[in-house]
Amino acid sequence: MKARKKPAEIEFIEYDGFNSDKVKDFVGESLIIGTGFEYQNWEKLGIKTLEGITNVSIGDYIIKGVQGEFYPCKPDIFEQTYEIVGE
């Protein structure tokens, strides 16, 4: 058997290491800043996902899923999976 993923538009933001305020506006209470992470020159982020807390790396895309959940996605996977359609 085979199946095709249904097309669905998603909302996302890219984390650049310095835009945690914008990420916070996007994900709200699902964001964890600095808790349990070592600080470096940029802020370390975590996202509360359906599977638990997941680290967010610089360059990751943070996606809002079809049920309102949030999760990070590596840039190469994002580019293979999604086509940007507008703002």
PDB file of N, CA, C and O in Angstrom:
ATOM      1  N   MET A   1       0.840  -1.178   0.000  1.00  0.00           N
ATOM      2  CA  MET A   1       0.000   0.000   0.000  1.00  0.00           C
ATOM      3  C   MET A   1       0.888   1.245   0.000  1.00  0.00           C
ATOM      4  O   MET A   1       2.036   1.207   0.441  1.00  0.00           O
ATOM      5  N   LYS A   2       0.348   2.316  -0.489  1.00  0.00           N
ATOM      6  CA  LYS A   2       1.031   3.605  -0.480  1.00  0.00           C
ATOM      7  C   LYS A   2       0.043   4.684  -0.054  1.00  0.00           C
ATOM      8  O   LYS A   2      -1.169   4.534  -0.207  1.00  0.00           O
ATOM      9  N   ALA A   3       0.575   5.752   0.472  1.00  0.00           N
ATOM     10  CA  ALA A   3      -0.257   6.897   0.864  1.00  0.00           C
ATOM     11  C   ALA A   3       0.525   8.168   0.575  1.00  0.00           C
ATOM     12  O   ALA A   3       1.756   8.162   0.538  1.00  0.00           O
ATOM     13  N   ARG A   4      -0.200   9.246   0.372  1.00  0.00           N
ATOM     14  CA  ARG A   4       0.409  10.553   0.143  1.00  0.00           C
ATOM     15  C   ARG A   4       0.009  11.466   1.292  1.00  0.00           C
ATOM     16  O   ARG A   4      -1.148  11.481   1.713  1.00  0.00           O
ATOM     17  N   LYS A   5       0.964  12.218   1.791  1.00  0.00           N
ATOM     18  CA  LYS A   5       0.691  13.162   2.869  1.00  0.00           C
ATOM     19  C   LYS A   5      -0.255  14.239   2.360  1.00  0.00           C
ATOM     20  O   LYS A   5      -0.038  14.818   1.296  1.00  0.00           O
ATOM     21  N   LYS A   6      -1.308  14.502   3.130  1.00  0.00           N
ATOM     22  CA  LYS A   6      -2.265  15.530   2.747  1.00  0.00           C
ATOM     23  C   LYS A   6      -1.602  16.901   2.802  1.00  0.00           C
ATOM     24  O   LYS A   6      -0.870  17.200   3.746  1.00  0.00           O
ATOM     25  N   PRO A   7      -1.851  17.729   1.804  1.00  0.00           N
ATOM     26  CA  PRO A   7      -1.269  19.077   1.877  1.00  0.00           C
ATOM     27  C   PRO A   7      -1.956  19.906   2.969  1.00  0.00           C
ATOM     28  O   PRO A   7      -3.182  19.920   3.086  1.00  0.00           O
ATOM     29  N   ALA A   8      -1.146  20.581   3.747  1.00  0.00           N
ATOM     30  CA  ALA A   8      -1.666  21.442   4.802  1.00  0.00           C
ATOM     31  C   ALA A   8      -0.703  22.602   4.986  1.00  0.00           C
ATOM     32  O   ALA A   8       0.510  22.404   5.044  1.00  0.00           O
ATOM     33  N   GLU A   9      -1.235  23.796   5.078  1.00  0.00           N
ATOM     34  CA  GLU A   9      -0.382  24.941   5.354  1.00  0.00           C
ATOM     35  C   GLU A   9      -0.096  24.990   6.841  1.00  0.00           C
ATOM     36  O   GLU A   9      -0.975  24.744   7.667  1.00  0.00           O
ATOM     37  N   ILE A  10       1.150  25.313   7.173  1.00  0.00           N
ATOM     38  CA  ILE A  10       1.571  25.403   8.569  1.00  0.00           C
ATOM     39  C   ILE A  10       2.114  26.794   8.832  1.00  0.00           C
ATOM     40  O   ILE A  10       2.484  27.516   7.906  1.00  0.00           O
ATOM     41  N   GLU A  11       2.159  27.159  10.094  1.00  0.00           N
ATOM     42  CA  GLU A  11       2.819  28.391  10.506  1.00  0.00           C
ATOM     43  C   GLU A  11       4.159  28.005  11.099  1.00  0.00           C
ATOM     44  O   GLU A  11       4.283  26.946  11.715  1.00  0.00           O
ATOM     45  N   PHE A  12       5.181  28.863  10.919  1.00  0.00           N
ATOM     46  CA  PHE A  12       6.497  28.546  11.441  1.00  0.00           C
ATOM     47  C   PHE A  12       7.287  29.820  11.706  1.00  0.00           C
ATOM     48  O   PHE A  12       6.932  30.904  11.241  1.00  0.00           O
ATOM     49  N   ILE A  13       8.369  29.660  12.466  1.00  0.00           N
ATOM     50  CA  ILE A  13       9.341  30.723  12.682  1.00  0.00           C
ATOM     51  C   ILE A  13      10.709  30.048  12.718  1.00  0.00           C
ATOM     52  O   ILE A  13      10.835  28.925  13.207  1.00  0.00           O
ATOM     53  N   GLU A  14      11.728  30.723  12.204  1.00  0.00           N
ATOM     54  CA  GLU A  14      13.081  30.201  12.269  1.00  0.00           C
ATOM     55  C   GLU A  14      13.803  30.834  13.457  1.00  0.00           C
ATOM     56  O   GLU A  14      13.739  32.047  13.656  1.00  0.00           O
ATOM     57  N   TYR A  15      14.490  30.004  14.243  1.00  0.00           N
ATOM     58  CA  TYR A  15      15.243  30.502  15.397  1.00  0.00           C
ATOM     59  C   TYR A  15      16.659  30.846  14.946  1.00  0.00           C
ATOM     60  O   TYR A  15      17.367  29.995  14.407  1.00  0.00           O
ATOM     61  N   ASP A  16      17.077  32.110  15.170  1.00  0.00           N
ATOM     62  CA  ASP A  16      18.407  32.546  14.734  1.00  0.00           C
ATOM     63  C   ASP A  16      19.391  32.719  15.881  1.00  0.00           C
ATOM     64  O   ASP A  16      20.513  33.178  15.668  1.00  0.00           O
ATOM     65  N   GLY A  17      18.990  32.362  17.086  1.00  0.00           N
ATOM     66  CA  GLY A  17      19.867  32.484  18.236  1.00  0.00           C
ATOM     67  C   GLY A  17      19.643  33.756  19.038  1.00  0.00           C
ATOM     68  O   GLY A  17      20.087  33.862  20.181  1.00  0.00           O
ATOM     69  N   PHE A  18      18.960  34.711  18.443  1.00  0.00           N
ATOM     70  CA  PHE A  18      18.762  35.997  19.113  1.00  0.00           C
ATOM     71  C   PHE A  18      17.309  36.473  19.082  1.00  0.00           C
ATOM     72  O   PHE A  18      17.012  37.544  19.613  1.00  0.00           O
ATOM     73  N   ASN A  19      16.405  35.716  18.481  1.00  0.00           N
ATOM     74  CA  ASN A  19      15.013  36.152  18.338  1.00  0.00           C
ATOM     75  C   ASN A  19      14.063  35.402  19.272  1.00  0.00           C
ATOM     76  O   ASN A  19      12.936  35.080  18.895  1.00  0.00           O
ATOM     77  N   SER A  20      14.522  35.130  20.482  1.00  0.00           N
ATOM     78  CA  SER A  20      13.677  34.372  21.409  1.00  0.00           C
ATOM     79  C   SER A  20      12.386  35.106  21.755  1.00  0.00           C
ATOM     80  O   SER A  20      11.384  34.460  22.065  1.00  0.00           O
ATOM     81  N   ASP A  21      12.383  36.451  21.712  1.00  0.00           N
ATOM     82  CA  ASP A  21      11.141  37.194  21.970  1.00  0.00           C
ATOM     83  C   ASP A  21      10.092  36.884  20.906  1.00  0.00           C
ATOM     84  O   ASP A  21       8.919  36.691  21.225  1.00  0.00           O
ATOM     85  N   LYS A  22      10.507  36.836  19.655  1.00  0.00           N
ATOM     86  CA  LYS A  22       9.571  36.515  18.573  1.00  0.00           C
ATOM     87  C   LYS A  22       9.117  35.066  18.661  1.00  0.00           C
ATOM     88  O   LYS A  22       7.954  34.754  18.408  1.00  0.00           O
ATOM     89  N   VAL A  23      10.042  34.185  19.022  1.00  0.00           N
ATOM     90  CA  VAL A  23       9.677  32.779  19.198  1.00  0.00           C
ATOM     91  C   VAL A  23       8.664  32.649  20.337  1.00  0.00           C
ATOM     92  O   VAL A  23       7.691  31.905  20.222  1.00  0.00           O
ATOM     93  N   LYS A  24       8.893  33.371  21.433  1.00  0.00           N
ATOM     94  CA  LYS A  24       7.961  33.354  22.578  1.00  0.00           C
ATOM     95  C   LYS A  24       6.577  33.836  22.154  1.00  0.00           C
ATOM     96  O   LYS A  24       5.570  33.244  22.543  1.00  0.00           O
ATOM     97  N   ASP A  25       6.517  34.914  21.353  1.00  0.00           N
ATOM     98  CA  ASP A  25       5.233  35.399  20.850  1.00  0.00           C
ATOM     99  C   ASP A  25       4.533  34.323  20.023  1.00  0.00           C
ATOM    100  O   ASP A  25       3.306  34.223  20.039  1.00  0.00           O
ATOM    101  N   PHE A  26       5.308  33.527  19.307  1.00  0.00           N
ATOM    102  CA  PHE A  26       4.749  32.497  18.427  1.00  0.00           C
ATOM    103  C   PHE A  26       4.247  31.281  19.199  1.00  0.00           C
ATOM    104  O   PHE A  26       3.139  30.804  18.953  1.00  0.00           O
ATOM    105  N   VAL A  27       5.063  30.774  20.140  1.00  0.00           N
ATOM    106  CA  VAL A  27       4.711  29.518  20.810  1.00  0.00           C
ATOM    107  C   VAL A  27       4.112  29.685  22.197  1.00  0.00           C
ATOM    108  O   VAL A  27       3.557  28.732  22.743  1.00  0.00           O
ATOM    109  N   GLY A  28       4.212  30.874  22.779  1.00  0.00           N
ATOM    110  CA  GLY A  28       3.609  31.111  24.090  1.00  0.00           C
ATOM    111  C   GLY A  28       4.229  30.266  25.185  1.00  0.00           C
ATOM    112  O   GLY A  28       5.452  30.196  25.303  1.00  0.00           O
ATOM    113  N   GLU A  29       3.402  29.632  25.976  1.00  0.00           N
ATOM    114  CA  GLU A  29       3.850  28.875  27.148  1.00  0.00           C
ATOM    115  C   GLU A  29       4.585  27.586  26.793  1.00  0.00           C
ATOM    116  O   GLU A  29       5.103  26.914  27.685  1.00  0.00           O
ATOM    117  N   SER A  30       4.641  27.231  25.520  1.00  0.00           N
ATOM    118  CA  SER A  30       5.374  26.032  25.117  1.00  0.00           C
ATOM    119  C   SER A  30       6.873  26.254  25.079  1.00  0.00           C
ATOM    120  O   SER A  30       7.633  25.304  24.896  1.00  0.00           O
ATOM    121  N   LEU A  31       7.311  27.498  25.251  1.00  0.00           N
ATOM    122  CA  LEU A  31       8.734  27.824  25.169  1.00  0.00           C
ATOM    123  C   LEU A  31       9.400  27.778  26.532  1.00  0.00           C
ATOM    124  O   LEU A  31       8.838  28.241  27.524  1.00  0.00           O
ATOM    125  N   ILE A  32      10.599  27.219  26.573  1.00  0.00           N
ATOM    126  CA  ILE A  32      11.437  27.221  27.770  1.00  0.00           C
ATOM    127  C   ILE A  32      12.739  27.912  27.372  1.00  0.00           C
ATOM    128  O   ILE A  32      13.393  27.501  26.414  1.00  0.00           O
ATOM    129  N   ILE A  33      13.116  28.958  28.102  1.00  0.00           N
ATOM    130  CA  ILE A  33      14.341  29.693  27.797  1.00  0.00           C
ATOM    131  C   ILE A  33      15.368  29.438  28.888  1.00  0.00           C
ATOM    132  O   ILE A  33      15.150  29.782  30.049  1.00  0.00           O
ATOM    133  N   GLY A  34      16.485  28.837  28.510  1.00  0.00           N
ATOM    134  CA  GLY A  34      17.617  28.692  29.416  1.00  0.00           C
ATOM    135  C   GLY A  34      17.483  27.668  30.516  1.00  0.00           C
ATOM    136  O   GLY A  34      18.489  27.347  31.150  1.00  0.00           O
ATOM    137  N   THR A  35      16.323  27.140  30.782  1.00  0.00           N
ATOM    138  CA  THR A  35      16.129  26.198  31.882  1.00  0.00           C
ATOM    139  C   THR A  35      16.787  24.861  31.556  1.00  0.00           C
ATOM    140  O   THR A  35      16.438  24.200  30.578  1.00  0.00           O
ATOM    141  N   GLY A  36      17.734  24.483  32.389  1.00  0.00           N
ATOM    142  CA  GLY A  36      18.383  23.185  32.194  1.00  0.00           C
ATOM    143  C   GLY A  36      19.417  23.179  31.083  1.00  0.00           C
ATOM    144  O   GLY A  36      19.930  22.118  30.728  1.00  0.00           O
ATOM    145  N   PHE A  37      19.732  24.332  30.533  1.00  0.00           N
ATOM    146  CA  PHE A  37      20.712  24.412  29.461  1.00  0.00           C
ATOM    147  C   PHE A  37      21.887  25.260  29.930  1.00  0.00           C
ATOM    148  O   PHE A  37      21.745  26.064  30.852  1.00  0.00           O
ATOM    149  N   GLU A  38      23.035  25.087  29.308  1.00  0.00           N
ATOM    150  CA  GLU A  38      24.164  25.961  29.582  1.00  0.00           C
ATOM    151  C   GLU A  38      24.066  27.165  28.658  1.00  0.00           C
ATOM    152  O   GLU A  38      23.802  27.023  27.464  1.00  0.00           O
ATOM    153  N   TYR A  39      24.279  28.352  29.217  1.00  0.00           N
ATOM    154  CA  TYR A  39      24.247  29.562  28.403  1.00  0.00           C
ATOM    155  C   TYR A  39      25.538  29.701  27.614  1.00  0.00           C
ATOM    156  O   TYR A  39      26.620  29.369  28.100  1.00  0.00           O
ATOM    157  N   GLN A  40      25.411  30.191  26.402  1.00  0.00           N
ATOM    158  CA  GLN A  40      26.563  30.544  25.579  1.00  0.00           C
ATOM    159  C   GLN A  40      26.315  31.962  25.101  1.00  0.00           C
ATOM    160  O   GLN A  40      25.735  32.755  25.842  1.00  0.00           O
ATOM    161  N   ASN A  41      26.725  32.308  23.911  1.00  0.00           N
ATOM    162  CA  ASN A  41      26.508  33.665  23.402  1.00  0.00           C
ATOM    163  C   ASN A  41      25.071  33.880  22.941  1.00  0.00           C
ATOM    164  O   ASN A  41      24.667  35.021  22.720  1.00  0.00           O
ATOM    165  N   TRP A  42      24.321  32.854  22.796  1.00  0.00           N
ATOM    166  CA  TRP A  42      22.925  32.958  22.398  1.00  0.00           C
ATOM    167  C   TRP A  42      22.068  32.252  23.443  1.00  0.00           C
ATOM    168  O   TRP A  42      22.575  31.495  24.271  1.00  0.00           O
ATOM    169  N   GLU A  43      20.785  32.506  23.394  1.00  0.00           N
ATOM    170  CA  GLU A  43      19.883  31.871  24.349  1.00  0.00           C
ATOM    171  C   GLU A  43      19.569  30.449  23.904  1.00  0.00           C
ATOM    172  O   GLU A  43      19.325  30.192  22.725  1.00  0.00           O
ATOM    173  N   LYS A  44      19.579  29.544  24.853  1.00  0.00           N
ATOM    174  CA  LYS A  44      19.203  28.160  24.576  1.00  0.00           C
ATOM    175  C   LYS A  44      17.698  28.020  24.774  1.00  0.00           C
ATOM    176  O   LYS A  44      17.146  28.500  25.764  1.00  0.00           O
ATOM    177  N   LEU A  45      17.053  27.371  23.845  1.00  0.00           N
ATOM    178  CA  LEU A  45      15.600  27.217  23.911  1.00  0.00           C
ATOM    179  C   LEU A  45      15.206  25.749  23.953  1.00  0.00           C
ATOM    180  O   LEU A  45      15.910  24.879  23.442  1.00  0.00           O
ATOM    181  N   GLY A  46      14.076  25.503  24.569  1.00  0.00           N
ATOM    182  CA  GLY A  46      13.417  24.210  24.525  1.00  0.00           C
ATOM    183  C   GLY A  46      11.956  24.436  24.206  1.00  0.00           C
ATOM    184  O   GLY A  46      11.396  25.486  24.519  1.00  0.00           O
ATOM    185  N   ILE A  47      11.348  23.458  23.589  1.00  0.00           N
ATOM    186  CA  ILE A  47       9.926  23.516  23.245  1.00  0.00           C
ATOM    187  C   ILE A  47       9.235  22.331  23.907  1.00  0.00           C
ATOM    188  O   ILE A  47       9.697  21.194  23.811  1.00  0.00           O
ATOM    189  N   LYS A  48       8.126  22.609  24.579  1.00  0.00           N
ATOM    190  CA  LYS A  48       7.304  21.528  25.123  1.00  0.00           C
ATOM    191  C   LYS A  48       6.518  20.938  23.955  1.00  0.00           C
ATOM    192  O   LYS A  48       5.613  21.577  23.419  1.00  0.00           O
ATOM    193  N   THR A  49       6.871  19.716  23.567  1.00  0.00           N
ATOM    194  CA  THR A  49       6.195  19.038  22.464  1.00  0.00           C
ATOM    195  C   THR A  49       5.299  17.940  23.022  1.00  0.00           C
ATOM    196  O   THR A  49       5.253  17.731  24.235  1.00  0.00           O
ATOM    197  N   LEU A  50       4.602  17.251  22.160  1.00  0.00           N
ATOM    198  CA  LEU A  50       3.758  16.139  22.586  1.00  0.00           C
ATOM    199  C   LEU A  50       4.602  15.003  23.153  1.00  0.00           C
ATOM    200  O   LEU A  50       4.103  14.185  23.925  1.00  0.00           O
ATOM    201  N   GLU A  51       5.883  14.946  22.773  1.00  0.00           N
ATOM    202  CA  GLU A  51       6.781  13.892  23.240  1.00  0.00           C
ATOM    203  C   GLU A  51       7.628  14.319  24.432  1.00  0.00           C
ATOM    204  O   GLU A  51       8.429  13.525  24.925  1.00  0.00           O
ATOM    205  N   GLY A  52       7.474  15.544  24.905  1.00  0.00           N
ATOM    206  CA  GLY A  52       8.294  16.060  26.001  1.00  0.00           C
ATOM    207  C   GLY A  52       9.047  17.298  25.543  1.00  0.00           C
ATOM    208  O   GLY A  52       8.717  17.882  24.511  1.00  0.00           O
ATOM    209  N   ILE A  53      10.057  17.700  26.307  1.00  0.00           N
ATOM    210  CA  ILE A  53      10.820  18.902  25.969  1.00  0.00           C
ATOM    211  C   ILE A  53      11.876  18.547  24.933  1.00  0.00           C
ATOM    212  O   ILE A  53      12.624  17.582  25.095  1.00  0.00           O
ATOM    213  N   THR A  54      11.927  19.338  23.867  1.00  0.00           N
ATOM    214  CA  THR A  54      12.889  19.137  22.789  1.00  0.00           C
ATOM    215  C   THR A  54      13.733  20.393  22.637  1.00  0.00           C
ATOM    216  O   THR A  54      13.202  21.503  22.600  1.00  0.00           O
ATOM    217  N   ASN A  55      15.048  20.218  22.549  1.00  0.00           N
ATOM    218  CA  ASN A  55      15.955  21.340  22.355  1.00  0.00           C
ATOM    219  C   ASN A  55      15.745  21.962  20.979  1.00  0.00           C
ATOM    220  O   ASN A  55      15.417  21.277  20.010  1.00  0.00           O
ATOM    221  N   VAL A  56      15.943  23.269  20.920  1.00  0.00           N
ATOM    222  CA  VAL A  56      15.881  24.002  19.654  1.00  0.00           C
ATOM    223  C   VAL A  56      17.282  24.522  19.368  1.00  0.00           C
ATOM    224  O   VAL A  56      17.884  25.190  20.209  1.00  0.00           O
ATOM    225  N   SER A  57      17.799  24.218  18.187  1.00  0.00           N
ATOM    226  CA  SER A  57      19.122  24.679  17.772  1.00  0.00           C
ATOM    227  C   SER A  57      18.985  25.886  16.865  1.00  0.00           C
ATOM    228  O   SER A  57      17.943  26.101  16.245  1.00  0.00           O
ATOM    229  N   ILE A  58      20.039  26.662  16.795  1.00  0.00           N
ATOM    230  CA  ILE A  58      20.051  27.797  15.868  1.00  0.00           C
ATOM    231  C   ILE A  58      19.839  27.260  14.457  1.00  0.00           C
ATOM    232  O   ILE A  58      20.467  26.282  14.051  1.00  0.00           O
ATOM    233  N   GLY A  59      18.953  27.906  13.721  1.00  0.00           N
ATOM    234  CA  GLY A  59      18.624  27.481  12.366  1.00  0.00           C
ATOM    235  C   GLY A  59      17.417  26.577  12.282  1.00  0.00           C
ATOM    236  O   GLY A  59      16.867  26.380  11.198  1.00  0.00           O
ATOM    237  N   ASP A  60      16.989  26.015  13.419  1.00  0.00           N
ATOM    238  CA  ASP A  60      15.793  25.169  13.409  1.00  0.00           C
ATOM    239  C   ASP A  60      14.562  26.007  13.102  1.00  0.00           C
ATOM    240  O   ASP A  60      14.488  27.188  13.441  1.00  0.00           O
ATOM    241  N   TYR A  61      13.609  25.370  12.456  1.00  0.00           N
ATOM    242  CA  TYR A  61      12.306  25.966  12.243  1.00  0.00           C
ATOM    243  C   TYR A  61      11.388  25.437  13.340  1.00  0.00           C
ATOM    244  O   TYR A  61      11.404  24.243  13.637  1.00  0.00           O
ATOM    245  N   ILE A  62      10.603  26.301  13.933  1.00  0.00           N
ATOM    246  CA  ILE A  62       9.619  25.886  14.926  1.00  0.00           C
ATOM    247  C   ILE A  62       8.272  25.926  14.231  1.00  0.00           C
ATOM    248  O   ILE A  62       7.830  26.969  13.749  1.00  0.00           O
ATOM    249  N   ILE A  63       7.635  24.779  14.189  1.00  0.00           N
ATOM    250  CA  ILE A  63       6.406  24.597  13.421  1.00  0.00           C
ATOM    251  C   ILE A  63       5.214  24.458  14.352  1.00  0.00           C
ATOM    252  O   ILE A  63       5.285  23.792  15.385  1.00  0.00           O
ATOM    253  N   LYS A  64       4.126  25.095  13.969  1.00  0.00           N
ATOM    254  CA  LYS A  64       2.848  24.883  14.653  1.00  0.00           C
ATOM    255  C   LYS A  64       2.100  23.829  13.857  1.00  0.00           C
ATOM    256  O   LYS A  64       1.760  24.047  12.694  1.00  0.00           O
ATOM    257  N   GLY A  65       1.845  22.692  14.478  1.00  0.00           N
ATOM    258  CA  GLY A  65       1.185  21.583  13.805  1.00  0.00           C
ATOM    259  C   GLY A  65      -0.296  21.818  13.592  1.00  0.00           C
ATOM    260  O   GLY A  65      -0.860  22.811  14.052  1.00  0.00           O
ATOM    261  N   VAL A  66      -0.910  20.892  12.892  1.00  0.00           N
ATOM    262  CA  VAL A  66      -2.318  21.026  12.517  1.00  0.00           C
ATOM    263  C   VAL A  66      -3.264  20.971  13.716  1.00  0.00           C
ATOM    264  O   VAL A  66      -4.419  21.381  13.605  1.00  0.00           O
ATOM    265  N   GLN A  67      -2.793  20.470  14.861  1.00  0.00           N
ATOM    266  CA  GLN A  67      -3.622  20.432  16.067  1.00  0.00           C
ATOM    267  C   GLN A  67      -3.183  21.477  17.087  1.00  0.00           C
ATOM    268  O   GLN A  67      -3.580  21.420  18.251  1.00  0.00           O
ATOM    269  N   GLY A  68      -2.352  22.445  16.643  1.00  0.00           N
ATOM    270  CA  GLY A  68      -1.919  23.515  17.521  1.00  0.00           C
ATOM    271  C   GLY A  68      -0.680  23.205  18.342  1.00  0.00           C
ATOM    272  O   GLY A  68      -0.257  24.024  19.157  1.00  0.00           O
ATOM    273  N   GLU A  69      -0.096  22.039  18.139  1.00  0.00           N
ATOM    274  CA  GLU A  69       1.115  21.658  18.857  1.00  0.00           C
ATOM    275  C   GLU A  69       2.342  22.302  18.188  1.00  0.00           C
ATOM    276  O   GLU A  69       2.284  22.689  17.021  1.00  0.00           O
ATOM    277  N   PHE A  70       3.434  22.411  18.925  1.00  0.00           N
ATOM    278  CA  PHE A  70       4.662  23.001  18.400  1.00  0.00           C
ATOM    279  C   PHE A  70       5.783  21.985  18.439  1.00  0.00           C
ATOM    280  O   PHE A  70       5.832  21.140  19.332  1.00  0.00           O
ATOM    281  N   TYR A  71       6.678  22.062  17.477  1.00  0.00           N
ATOM    282  CA  TYR A  71       7.851  21.204  17.471  1.00  0.00           C
ATOM    283  C   TYR A  71       8.924  21.802  16.569  1.00  0.00           C
ATOM    284  O   TYR A  71       8.611  22.464  15.580  1.00  0.00           O
ATOM    285  N   PRO A  72      10.208  21.565  16.917  1.00  0.00           N
ATOM    286  CA  PRO A  72      11.291  22.051  16.069  1.00  0.00           C
ATOM    287  C   PRO A  72      11.531  21.103  14.902  1.00  0.00           C
ATOM    288  O   PRO A  72      11.256  19.906  14.981  1.00  0.00           O
ATOM    289  N   CYS A  73      12.048  21.667  13.824  1.00  0.00           N
ATOM    290  CA  CYS A  73      12.336  20.894  12.622  1.00  0.00           C
ATOM    291  C   CYS A  73      13.683  21.363  12.071  1.00  0.00           C
ATOM    292  O   CYS A  73      13.903  22.563  11.907  1.00  0.00           O
ATOM    293  N   LYS A  74      14.578  20.427  11.787  1.00  0.00           N
ATOM    294  CA  LYS A  74      15.884  20.767  11.231  1.00  0.00           C
ATOM    295  C   LYS A  74      15.717  21.369   9.834  1.00  0.00           C
ATOM    296  O   LYS A  74      14.805  20.994   9.098  1.00  0.00           O
ATOM    297  N   PRO A  75      16.601  22.303   9.473  1.00  0.00           N
ATOM    298  CA  PRO A  75      16.471  23.011   8.191  1.00  0.00           C
ATOM    299  C   PRO A  75      16.407  22.095   6.975  1.00  0.00           C
ATOM    300  O   PRO A  75      15.609  22.344   6.071  1.00  0.00           O
ATOM    301  N   ASP A  76      17.223  21.043   6.924  1.00  0.00           N
ATOM    302  CA  ASP A  76      17.214  20.166   5.750  1.00  0.00           C
ATOM    303  C   ASP A  76      15.884  19.424   5.609  1.00  0.00           C
ATOM    304  O   ASP A  76      15.382  19.251   4.499  1.00  0.00           O
ATOM    305  N   ILE A  77      15.323  18.993   6.720  1.00  0.00           N
ATOM    306  CA  ILE A  77      14.017  18.314   6.687  1.00  0.00           C
ATOM    307  C   ILE A  77      12.919  19.301   6.304  1.00  0.00           C
ATOM    308  O   ILE A  77      12.027  18.970   5.524  1.00  0.00           O
ATOM    309  N   PHE A  78      12.986  20.506   6.850  1.00  0.00           N
ATOM    310  CA  PHE A  78      11.997  21.536   6.524  1.00  0.00           C
ATOM    311  C   PHE A  78      12.002  21.800   5.021  1.00  0.00           C
ATOM    312  O   PHE A  78      10.943  21.846   4.394  1.00  0.00           O
ATOM    313  N   GLU A  79      13.187  21.973   4.443  1.00  0.00           N
ATOM    314  CA  GLU A  79      13.290  22.292   3.015  1.00  0.00           C
ATOM    315  C   GLU A  79      12.814  21.146   2.138  1.00  0.00           C
ATOM    316  O   GLU A  79      12.293  21.387   1.049  1.00  0.00           O
ATOM    317  N   GLN A  80      12.982  19.894   2.588  1.00  0.00           N
ATOM    318  CA  GLN A  80      12.509  18.738   1.829  1.00  0.00           C
ATOM    319  C   GLN A  80      10.995  18.550   1.936  1.00  0.00           C
ATOM    320  O   GLN A  80      10.365  17.975   1.048  1.00  0.00           O
ATOM    321  N   THR A  81      10.424  19.043   3.035  1.00  0.00           N
ATOM    322  CA  THR A  81       9.016  18.758   3.345  1.00  0.00           C
ATOM    323  C   THR A  81       8.076  19.905   2.992  1.00  0.00           C
ATOM    324  O   THR A  81       6.930  19.672   2.609  1.00  0.00           O
ATOM    325  N   TYR A  82       8.555  21.149   3.120  1.00  0.00           N
ATOM    326  CA  TYR A  82       7.679  22.302   3.002  1.00  0.00           C
ATOM    327  C   TYR A  82       8.123  23.250   1.894  1.00  0.00           C
ATOM    328  O   TYR A  82       9.307  23.348   1.569  1.00  0.00           O
ATOM    329  N   GLU A  83       7.154  23.937   1.329  1.00  0.00           N
ATOM    330  CA  GLU A  83       7.377  25.007   0.353  1.00  0.00           C
ATOM    331  C   GLU A  83       6.773  26.266   0.952  1.00  0.00           C
ATOM    332  O   GLU A  83       5.591  26.282   1.298  1.00  0.00           O
ATOM    333  N   ILE A  84       7.565  27.317   1.077  1.00  0.00           N
ATOM    334  CA  ILE A  84       7.052  28.566   1.653  1.00  0.00           C
ATOM    335  C   ILE A  84       6.093  29.208   0.653  1.00  0.00           C
ATOM    336  O   ILE A  84       6.435  29.415  -0.511  1.00  0.00           O
ATOM    337  N   VAL A  85       4.880  29.523   1.133  1.00  0.00           N
ATOM    338  CA  VAL A  85       3.824  30.032   0.252  1.00  0.00           C
ATOM    339  C   VAL A  85       3.461  31.485   0.519  1.00  0.00           C
ATOM    340  O   VAL A  85       2.660  32.055  -0.222  1.00  0.00           O
ATOM    341  N   GLY A  86       4.018  32.099   1.542  1.00  0.00           N
ATOM    342  CA  GLY A  86       3.710  33.498   1.828  1.00  0.00           C
ATOM    343  C   GLY A  86       3.781  33.768   3.312  1.00  0.00           C
ATOM    344  O   GLY A  86       4.120  32.895   4.111  1.00  0.00           O
ATOM    345  N   GLU A  87       3.452  35.003   3.666  1.00  0.00           N
ATOM    346  CA  GLU A  87       3.508  35.436   5.066  1.00  0.00           C
ATOM    347  C   GLU A  87       2.188  35.157   5.751  1.00  0.00           C
ATOM    348  O   GLU A  87       2.034  35.449   6.937  1.00  0.00           O
TER     349      GLU A  87
END
